[in-house]
Amino acid sequence: MTAPIDELLALLALEPLEVNIYRGRNRDLGTGRVFGGQVFAQALVAARRTVEGEREAHSVHAYFILPGDLAAPIVYFVDRLRDGNSFSTRRVTAIQHGQAIFNLSASFHLDEPGMEHQLEMPEVAPPESLAPELQLIREMADRIPESLRPVLTQDRPIDFRPVLPSDPFRGEVRPATRQVWFRAIAPLPDDTLTHQAVLAYASDYGMLPTALQPHGVPFRSRSLQIASLDHALWMHRRFRADEWLLYSVDSPAAAGARGFVRGSIFTRDGSLVASVAQEGLMRLRTPRP
């Protein structure tokens, strides 16, 4: 495995402190605070570690309460709310400096057959024809502030390939839609939890900026205050996060300094494996340049 994947798996390998209590460390992605996808994925791992048997997550809902401090570890407290005949429910609270910064509710279900239908996957260019986002960012490195340049151009554990790339430093008015292929850059272990946690981590990446596109406000604008407020993930079918997945995102509404976005995640053969929804703060603190 390559070093970035090892680092991601290390983030997900929580340290057990006591029964139902775990500790996780952080990785800086250049936002000045803990990446929301990281705490979301770590909380999912903490919840799953308390579930017996073959039950896997199907529904995960979270609220971001306070910005996470990159310099401090995060402690996860898990409440075992219910273990029924086929479903288990868990609640997780993430703590830093004695305060709750995040909470999550997750439901786990035994695999069973049932009726099936799904949305059709949109037709987009294949990932092999698209440039990795990291390559595009490195090509504009001279425009990245020096303090951010090492972080934004560092190697990544996940290869994101946007169908229609955008410039995080320059505004451009676009429809509120976005498609991006992604997969882990190296093979992952076979256990379901690892693949679900990696998808949970990736599901928060670049989602909220879709709601900025109709307004022509760049994600890295100094006048913009942007933060995830809540995040929900439903996993419908099994998948591998080290194989190409298409993330198709749209933003049906923005109002009251908040943007709402939703996404569908498909395997390459068109199977809808997960759905995502998020609301986030989008506040212009001064007139935009």
PEMO-V871023 format. One record per residue. RES is the residue in three letters. SS is DSSP state (H for helix, E for strand, L for the rest). PHI is phi in whole degrees, -180 to 180 (NA if undefined). Layout:
RES_SS_PHI ; RES_SS_PHI
//
This chain:
MET_L_NA ; THR_L_-84 ; ALA_H_-58 ; PRO_H_-60 ; ILE_H_-68 ; ASP_H_-58 ; GLU_H_-66 ; LEU_H_-66 ; LEU_H_-64 ; ALA_H_-67 ; LEU_H_-61 ; LEU_H_-85 ; ALA_L_-87 ; LEU_L_-66 ; GLU_E_-88 ; PRO_E_-73 ; LEU_E_-103 ; GLU_E_-164 ; VAL_L_-58 ; ASN_L_70 ; ILE_E_-128 ; TYR_E_-136 ; ARG_E_-128 ; GLY_E_-128 ; ARG_L_-104 ; ASN_L_-123 ; ARG_L_-133 ; ASP_L_-83 ; LEU_L_-110 ; GLY_L_92 ; THR_L_-101 ; GLY_L_84 ; ARG_L_-148 ; VAL_L_-64 ; PHE_L_-62 ; GLY_H_-59 ; GLY_H_-63 ; GLN_H_-67 ; VAL_H_-67 ; PHE_H_-62 ; ALA_H_-68 ; GLN_H_-64 ; ALA_H_-65 ; LEU_H_-63 ; VAL_H_-61 ; ALA_H_-60 ; ALA_H_-63 ; ARG_H_-65 ; ARG_L_-65 ; THR_L_-98 ; VAL_L_-101 ; GLU_L_-84 ; GLY_L_78 ; GLU_L_-96 ; ARG_L_-73 ; GLU_E_-121 ; ALA_E_-62 ; HIS_E_-126 ; SER_E_-145 ; VAL_E_-136 ; HIS_E_-129 ; ALA_E_-144 ; TYR_E_-122 ; PHE_E_-93 ; ILE_L_-97 ; LEU_L_-136 ; PRO_L_-62 ; GLY_L_-82 ; ASP_L_-86 ; LEU_L_-62 ; ALA_L_-84 ; ALA_L_-122 ; PRO_L_-66 ; ILE_E_-110 ; VAL_E_-106 ; TYR_E_-111 ; PHE_E_-105 ; VAL_E_-108 ; ASP_E_-101 ; ARG_E_-87 ; LEU_E_-74 ; ARG_E_-163 ; ASP_E_-129 ; GLY_L_-95 ; ASN_L_-68 ; SER_L_-135 ; PHE_E_-125 ; SER_E_-127 ; THR_E_-122 ; ARG_E_-132 ; ARG_E_-124 ; VAL_E_-125 ; THR_E_-117 ; ALA_E_-99 ; ILE_E_-121 ; GLN_E_-138 ; HIS_L_52 ; GLY_L_78 ; GLN_E_-123 ; ALA_E_-74 ; ILE_E_-106 ; PHE_E_-167 ; ASN_E_-137 ; LEU_E_-143 ; SER_E_-119 ; ALA_E_-136 ; SER_E_-120 ; PHE_E_-121 ; HIS_E_-137 ; LEU_L_-67 ; ASP_L_-66 ; GLU_L_-151 ; PRO_L_-75 ; GLY_L_-176 ; MET_L_-65 ; GLU_L_-137 ; HIS_L_-158 ; GLN_L_-165 ; LEU_L_-67 ; GLU_L_-82 ; MET_L_-72 ; PRO_L_-66 ; GLU_L_-85 ; VAL_L_-138 ; ALA_L_-64 ; PRO_L_-70 ; PRO_H_-63 ; GLU_H_-64 ; SER_H_-90 ; LEU_L_-113 ; ALA_L_-83 ; PRO_L_-60 ; GLU_H_-59 ; LEU_H_-61 ; GLN_H_-62 ; LEU_H_-65 ; ILE_H_-67 ; ARG_H_-65 ; GLU_H_-70 ; MET_L_-107 ; ALA_H_-58 ; ASP_H_-68 ; ARG_H_-98 ; ILE_L_-87 ; PRO_L_-53 ; GLU_H_-57 ; SER_H_-67 ; LEU_H_-97 ; ARG_H_-56 ; PRO_H_-63 ; VAL_H_-75 ; LEU_H_-72 ; THR_L_-102 ; GLN_L_-70 ; ASP_L_-59 ; ARG_L_-120 ; PRO_L_-78 ; ILE_E_-125 ; ASP_E_-92 ; PHE_E_-100 ; ARG_E_-129 ; PRO_E_-68 ; VAL_L_-70 ; LEU_L_-129 ; PRO_L_-62 ; SER_L_-126 ; ASP_L_-100 ; PRO_L_-69 ; PHE_L_-110 ; ARG_L_-130 ; GLY_L_-76 ; GLU_L_-152 ; VAL_L_-73 ; ARG_L_-143 ; PRO_L_-61 ; ALA_L_-84 ; THR_E_-137 ; ARG_E_-156 ; GLN_E_-128 ; VAL_E_-147 ; TRP_E_-84 ; PHE_E_-152 ; ARG_E_-165 ; ALA_E_-62 ; ILE_L_-79 ; ALA_L_-149 ; PRO_L_-58 ; LEU_L_-105 ; PRO_L_-57 ; ASP_L_-82 ; ASP_L_-67 ; THR_H_-60 ; LEU_H_-60 ; THR_H_-59 ; HIS_H_-69 ; GLN_H_-66 ; ALA_H_-68 ; VAL_H_-66 ; LEU_H_-64 ; ALA_H_-59 ; TYR_H_-60 ; ALA_H_-73 ; SER_H_-67 ; ASP_L_-94 ; TYR_L_-80 ; GLY_L_71 ; MET_L_-75 ; LEU_H_-62 ; PRO_H_-57 ; THR_H_-58 ; ALA_H_-74 ; LEU_H_-83 ; GLN_H_-59 ; PRO_H_-66 ; HIS_H_-104 ; GLY_L_65 ; VAL_L_-100 ; PRO_L_-71 ; PHE_L_-59 ; ARG_L_-96 ; SER_L_-62 ; ARG_L_-71 ; SER_L_-90 ; LEU_E_-102 ; GLN_E_-106 ; ILE_E_-134 ; ALA_E_-162 ; SER_E_-69 ; LEU_E_-102 ; ASP_E_-147 ; HIS_E_-156 ; ALA_E_-131 ; LEU_E_-136 ; TRP_E_-117 ; MET_E_-111 ; HIS_L_-94 ; ARG_L_-142 ; ARG_L_-70 ; PHE_L_-159 ; ARG_L_-119 ; ALA_L_-82 ; ASP_L_-101 ; GLU_L_-118 ; TRP_L_-59 ; LEU_E_-125 ; LEU_E_-101 ; TYR_E_-104 ; SER_E_-108 ; VAL_E_-121 ; ASP_E_-142 ; SER_E_-122 ; PRO_E_-76 ; ALA_E_-159 ; ALA_E_-143 ; ALA_E_-167 ; GLY_L_62 ; ALA_L_65 ; ARG_E_-130 ; GLY_E_-116 ; PHE_E_-115 ; VAL_E_-134 ; ARG_E_-142 ; GLY_E_-145 ; SER_E_-125 ; ILE_E_-117 ; PHE_E_-119 ; THR_E_-75 ; ARG_L_-63 ; ASP_L_-85 ; GLY_L_97 ; SER_L_-79 ; LEU_E_-79 ; VAL_E_-107 ; ALA_E_-158 ; SER_E_-129 ; VAL_E_-136 ; ALA_E_-143 ; GLN_E_-154 ; GLU_E_-120 ; GLY_E_-144 ; LEU_E_-76 ; MET_E_-136 ; ARG_E_-118 ; LEU_E_-90 ; ARG_L_-82 ; THR_L_-139 ; PRO_L_-54 ; ARG_L_-71 ; PRO_L_-68
//
